[in-house]
Amino acid sequence: MNYKKEINRLKKEKNALILAHYYQIDEIQDIADYVGDSLGLAQKAAEAKVDIIVFAGVHFMAEVAKIINPGTKVLLPDMNAGCSLADACPYDDFAAFKARYPDHIVISYINTTAAIKTLSDVICTSGNAVKLVESFPKDQKIIFAPDRNLGGYVNSVTGRNMVLWDGSCEVHDMLTVEAIIKLKEENPDAKIVAHPECKQQILEIADFVGSTTGLLKFTKNDPAKKFIVATETGILHQMYLQSPDKEFIIAPSDETCSCNDCPYMKLNSMEKLYLALKNESPEITMDEQLMEQARKPIERMLEISKKLKII
């Protein structure tokens, strides 16, 4: 079957929008109406005027799309596409953690379940975390969850002392500074770019730290011709499209592998995307009260991002 042809036919027939994260396989990125990071995808979902959103990403992303666009049918090609970072922050445990700091507000990374968002005052992404934190007074006490690496990076940049939940992304947390230093020794003309979900030691040696969109912009605009990329492999597709004259070396997850794939992101396929559109399933369904409570901190993030012109 020509999945590309059939997906485009069904998309038009059903007034559907395909949103895809940078970590999706190349074919899905190429057929999507919009490819971006969590902030851009949330913004696109919020302004979408369609009957169906097919979210080629992971579960929490599709949840966000449904929460901020409740009247739209939201499909996720594979319901098993979860997130290790979201799983690292169970609701009951975090509720008890929050109760220990009653005078703190909660800023939660978007990589959380809808239930955790209901315990949050505002949501952030890696693309707006620093500016969002800085939008609060210096003396504002803050809990940051669930990524300790991103939270630590924001603390170092802003001079804050946020209380951090001890969670991490398995894809970024397994990268080692030793492997990246070895790559740098083999490629001394390469610049190191890293996602802030990486360990502090990696961020300290990086030439640039940023969200997936930030990494993409930096590698496109910087005059260097070679980059060591410390994040998920999927971003390389867009990097090559935007900078075909440059070389990109993905930081390996271990000594035997030259890749660094998120197993959840890679569960989606062209066949599953086609079947989701054809059958209008699997569909994201949520309790209305849960959605209403989770929507408030997401909308606050979108409002602050718009005010600060973060895109």
N, C-alpha and C positions, 0 to 999 in steps of 0.2 A: 504493500500500500504506500502511496505517496502521502506521507503524514503531513508534510508541509502544505500541500494543496488542500487536503481535507480539513486541516485545522483552520486555514484561512477562509474556506468556504463556510464552515460552521460558525466561525467568529463573526462573519458578516451576517449570516442568517439569524443568529441569536443575539445580535447586538452585544457582543462580549468584548472585554478588554483583557489582554494578557500582560500581567506584570511579572517580571523576572528579576531575581537577585543576581548580582555579579558572579556568584558561586555556582550558578547553574551550568549544565553542559553547553557547549558552543551552539548546538542546533537550537536549543530552547532560547538562548539569548538572541539568536538571529531572527527568530520568528516573533518574539515578544514586541508588544507595542511600546513598552518602556522597560529599560534595564537600569537598575540603580542599587543604592544601598538602602538601609532601613529607613533613613529620614526621607529620601526622595520617594521611596515606595509608599510610605505613609502619606506624604503630600499628594501623590498621584491618586491614591485610593480615596482620599478625602474629597477631591474635586471631580471624581469620575461620575459621569452621567450615562450609565449603561445599565443593562438588565443583569449582566453576569460579569463578575471578575474571576478570572482564573489566575490563581496565585502560584507561580512557579517559584517556590521557596520552601520555607519550613512552617510548622504549625503556628508558632506565635505570630508570624508575619500575616498569615491568613486571618488569624483572630483579630489583629489590629485593623485589617481592611474591613472586616465585618462590624467591628465595634464602631468605627467612624463612618460607616456607610451601611447602617442596619437594614435599609430597604432593598439592598442589592444582594442577589444570590452570590455567595463566595464559594468557589470550588478550590480544593487542594488536590492535585493529581495523585498524591500518595499520603494517606493519613498517618503513615508511620514516619513521615519526615519530621522528626522532633528536633530538639536542641539540647546538647549536653549542659549548656549554661543555664537554660531555663529549668532543666531537671535538677540542677544543683541548688535550687532555692525552693524547697517545699513550703507550702502555705503555713502550716501550723508552726513549723520551726521559725519561719521568718516573723510571724505574728508575735511569738514569744520574744524573739530578739528585739523587735521594735518596741515592745512594752518595757524593755530595760532602759530605753532612752526617750522618755515621754516629752522632753523639751526639744527633740530633734524633728526636723521635717525629713521626709523620705524622697530621695531622687532615685528612681529605678531605671536601669538600662532597659531599652525596649525588648531585649532578649529575655523576657520573663513571661510567665503565664498571665492570663487575664486576671486570675485570682490575686496574684501578687500586685498587679496594677491597682486593684481596689484598695490596697494598703499604702499606696503611694500618693504623694502630693503632686509630683510632676514626673514625666517620663523623659528620658534623654536617649540620644544615639551617640555613636562614636564621633559622628560629624558635628554635633552641637554640644557635647558634654561640657567642654571647657567654658564656652560662652554662656551656657545655661547656668552653670554653677556660679560664674562670676556675676550673673544678673541678680543674685541674692546678696544681701549685706554681708560684710566680712565676718560679723559676729554671729551670723545665723548658723546654728548647729545642724549638721546634716548627716543622715545615714545614707550611704551609697550602696546599692545592691544591683545585681549579684556578683559582678566581675571585679575581683580584687586587683587585677592587673590594670584595667581601665581606671578604676577608682584611685589606685596609687599614682598612675600617670597624671590624672587630673589634680590630685593633691600636690604633686611636684610642680606642676605648671602654675597653679593658682595660689600656692602657699597656704592652702586650707589644711585642715586636719579632720577630714570627714571620717566617720566610723564606717569601716568597710565590712560587708558580708564576704565570707570566704568561699567564693565560687570562681569557676574559670571555664573557659572554652577549651575543650579537649584538643581541638585542631591547633589553636595558637599556643596553648600552654605546653605542648610537647616539643615545640621548637627549642633548640638549645643554642646558647651563645657560642659554644665551641664549634658547632657545625657551621655557623654563619661566619665566624672568624676564619675558619679553614677555607670557606668559599672566597672570602675577601683576600686571603693570601694568594689564592689561585687566580683571582681576578682583581688585581690592585686598582685597576681603572674603573671598577664598578662602584656605584653608590648604593648604600643600604637603605631600603625603605621598609617600614614596619607598621603593622596595625597595632593600636594601643592595647589590644587584648593579649599581646605578647608579654613575656616576663620583663621585669625592669632592666635586667642586664642587657637584654637585646635592644630595648628602647634607648639605653644610654649610648650604644655604639652606632645607632642608626643616624643617617644623614637627614632623614625626614620621617616623622611619625604622623600618621593620619588615618582617617576612615578610608574605606575602599575607594570612594569618590575622590578623596584627598590624594591618595596614592596615585590614582589614575591621572589627575590633573598635574601632579608634580612630575611624574615621569614623562608626560607629554611636553611640558613647558621647560623642563631643565635641559641644559645643553649636553649633559652626559649622554653617552651612547650605550651604556651598559648598567644594569641594575640588578641587585640581589633583592628579591621580593619576599618579605616575611609575612605571608598571609596565605589564604586558601588559593589553590591552583586556578580556580575559575576566573579570577581577575585577569589572568594573562591574555585571555581571548580579546578583551577590550583594549588592553595595553598594546597588543600587536596591531589591532585595527587602527588605533589612533597614532601609533608610532612604529610603522612597519620597518623603519630604518634602524631601529634600536634592538638591543639584545636583553632578554629578561631571563634571570636564573631564579627559579623558585627555591626558597629555603626548604631543605628536606625535613621530613618528620623523623627520619632515622637514617643511619649510615647505609642501609640497603635500598633506600627508596629515594627517587628524585622528585617525588610528588608530595603533595600535602592536601589531600582531599577530605572534605567533610562528608562522612558517610551518609548523613541525613540529606544534605543538599543534593547529593548525587542519586538519591532514590527516584527522583522525578525523571521521566523519559518522554520522548516524543509520543510513544504509544500511549502512555498514561495521560498525557496532556490531551491527546485526541479523544480518548475514551471519556475523560472528564467532561469535555465539551459535548460529546455525543450524548452521554447519559445524564448530564447535569448532576454528576455525582463523582466522588464524595463531596458532600456539602458541609460547610462549617455552620453548625447550629449552636446557639448559646442562649442561656437564660437571660431574659430581658433586663432584669434587675442587675445581674452581673455586668452586662454590657453597659448599662447606664452608669454604674459606679466606676467601671474601668475607663469609660470615655472621658471623664473629667480630667485626669492627669495627662491623657494623650492630647486632648484639645488645648490644655495649658501649654504643653510643649510646642504644638503647632503655632499657637499665638505668639509665644516668646520668640520662636524661630523666625516668624514673619516680621515681628517688630525689630529683631536684630539683623534681619535680611540674611539669614543662614539658609543656603540652598545646597 
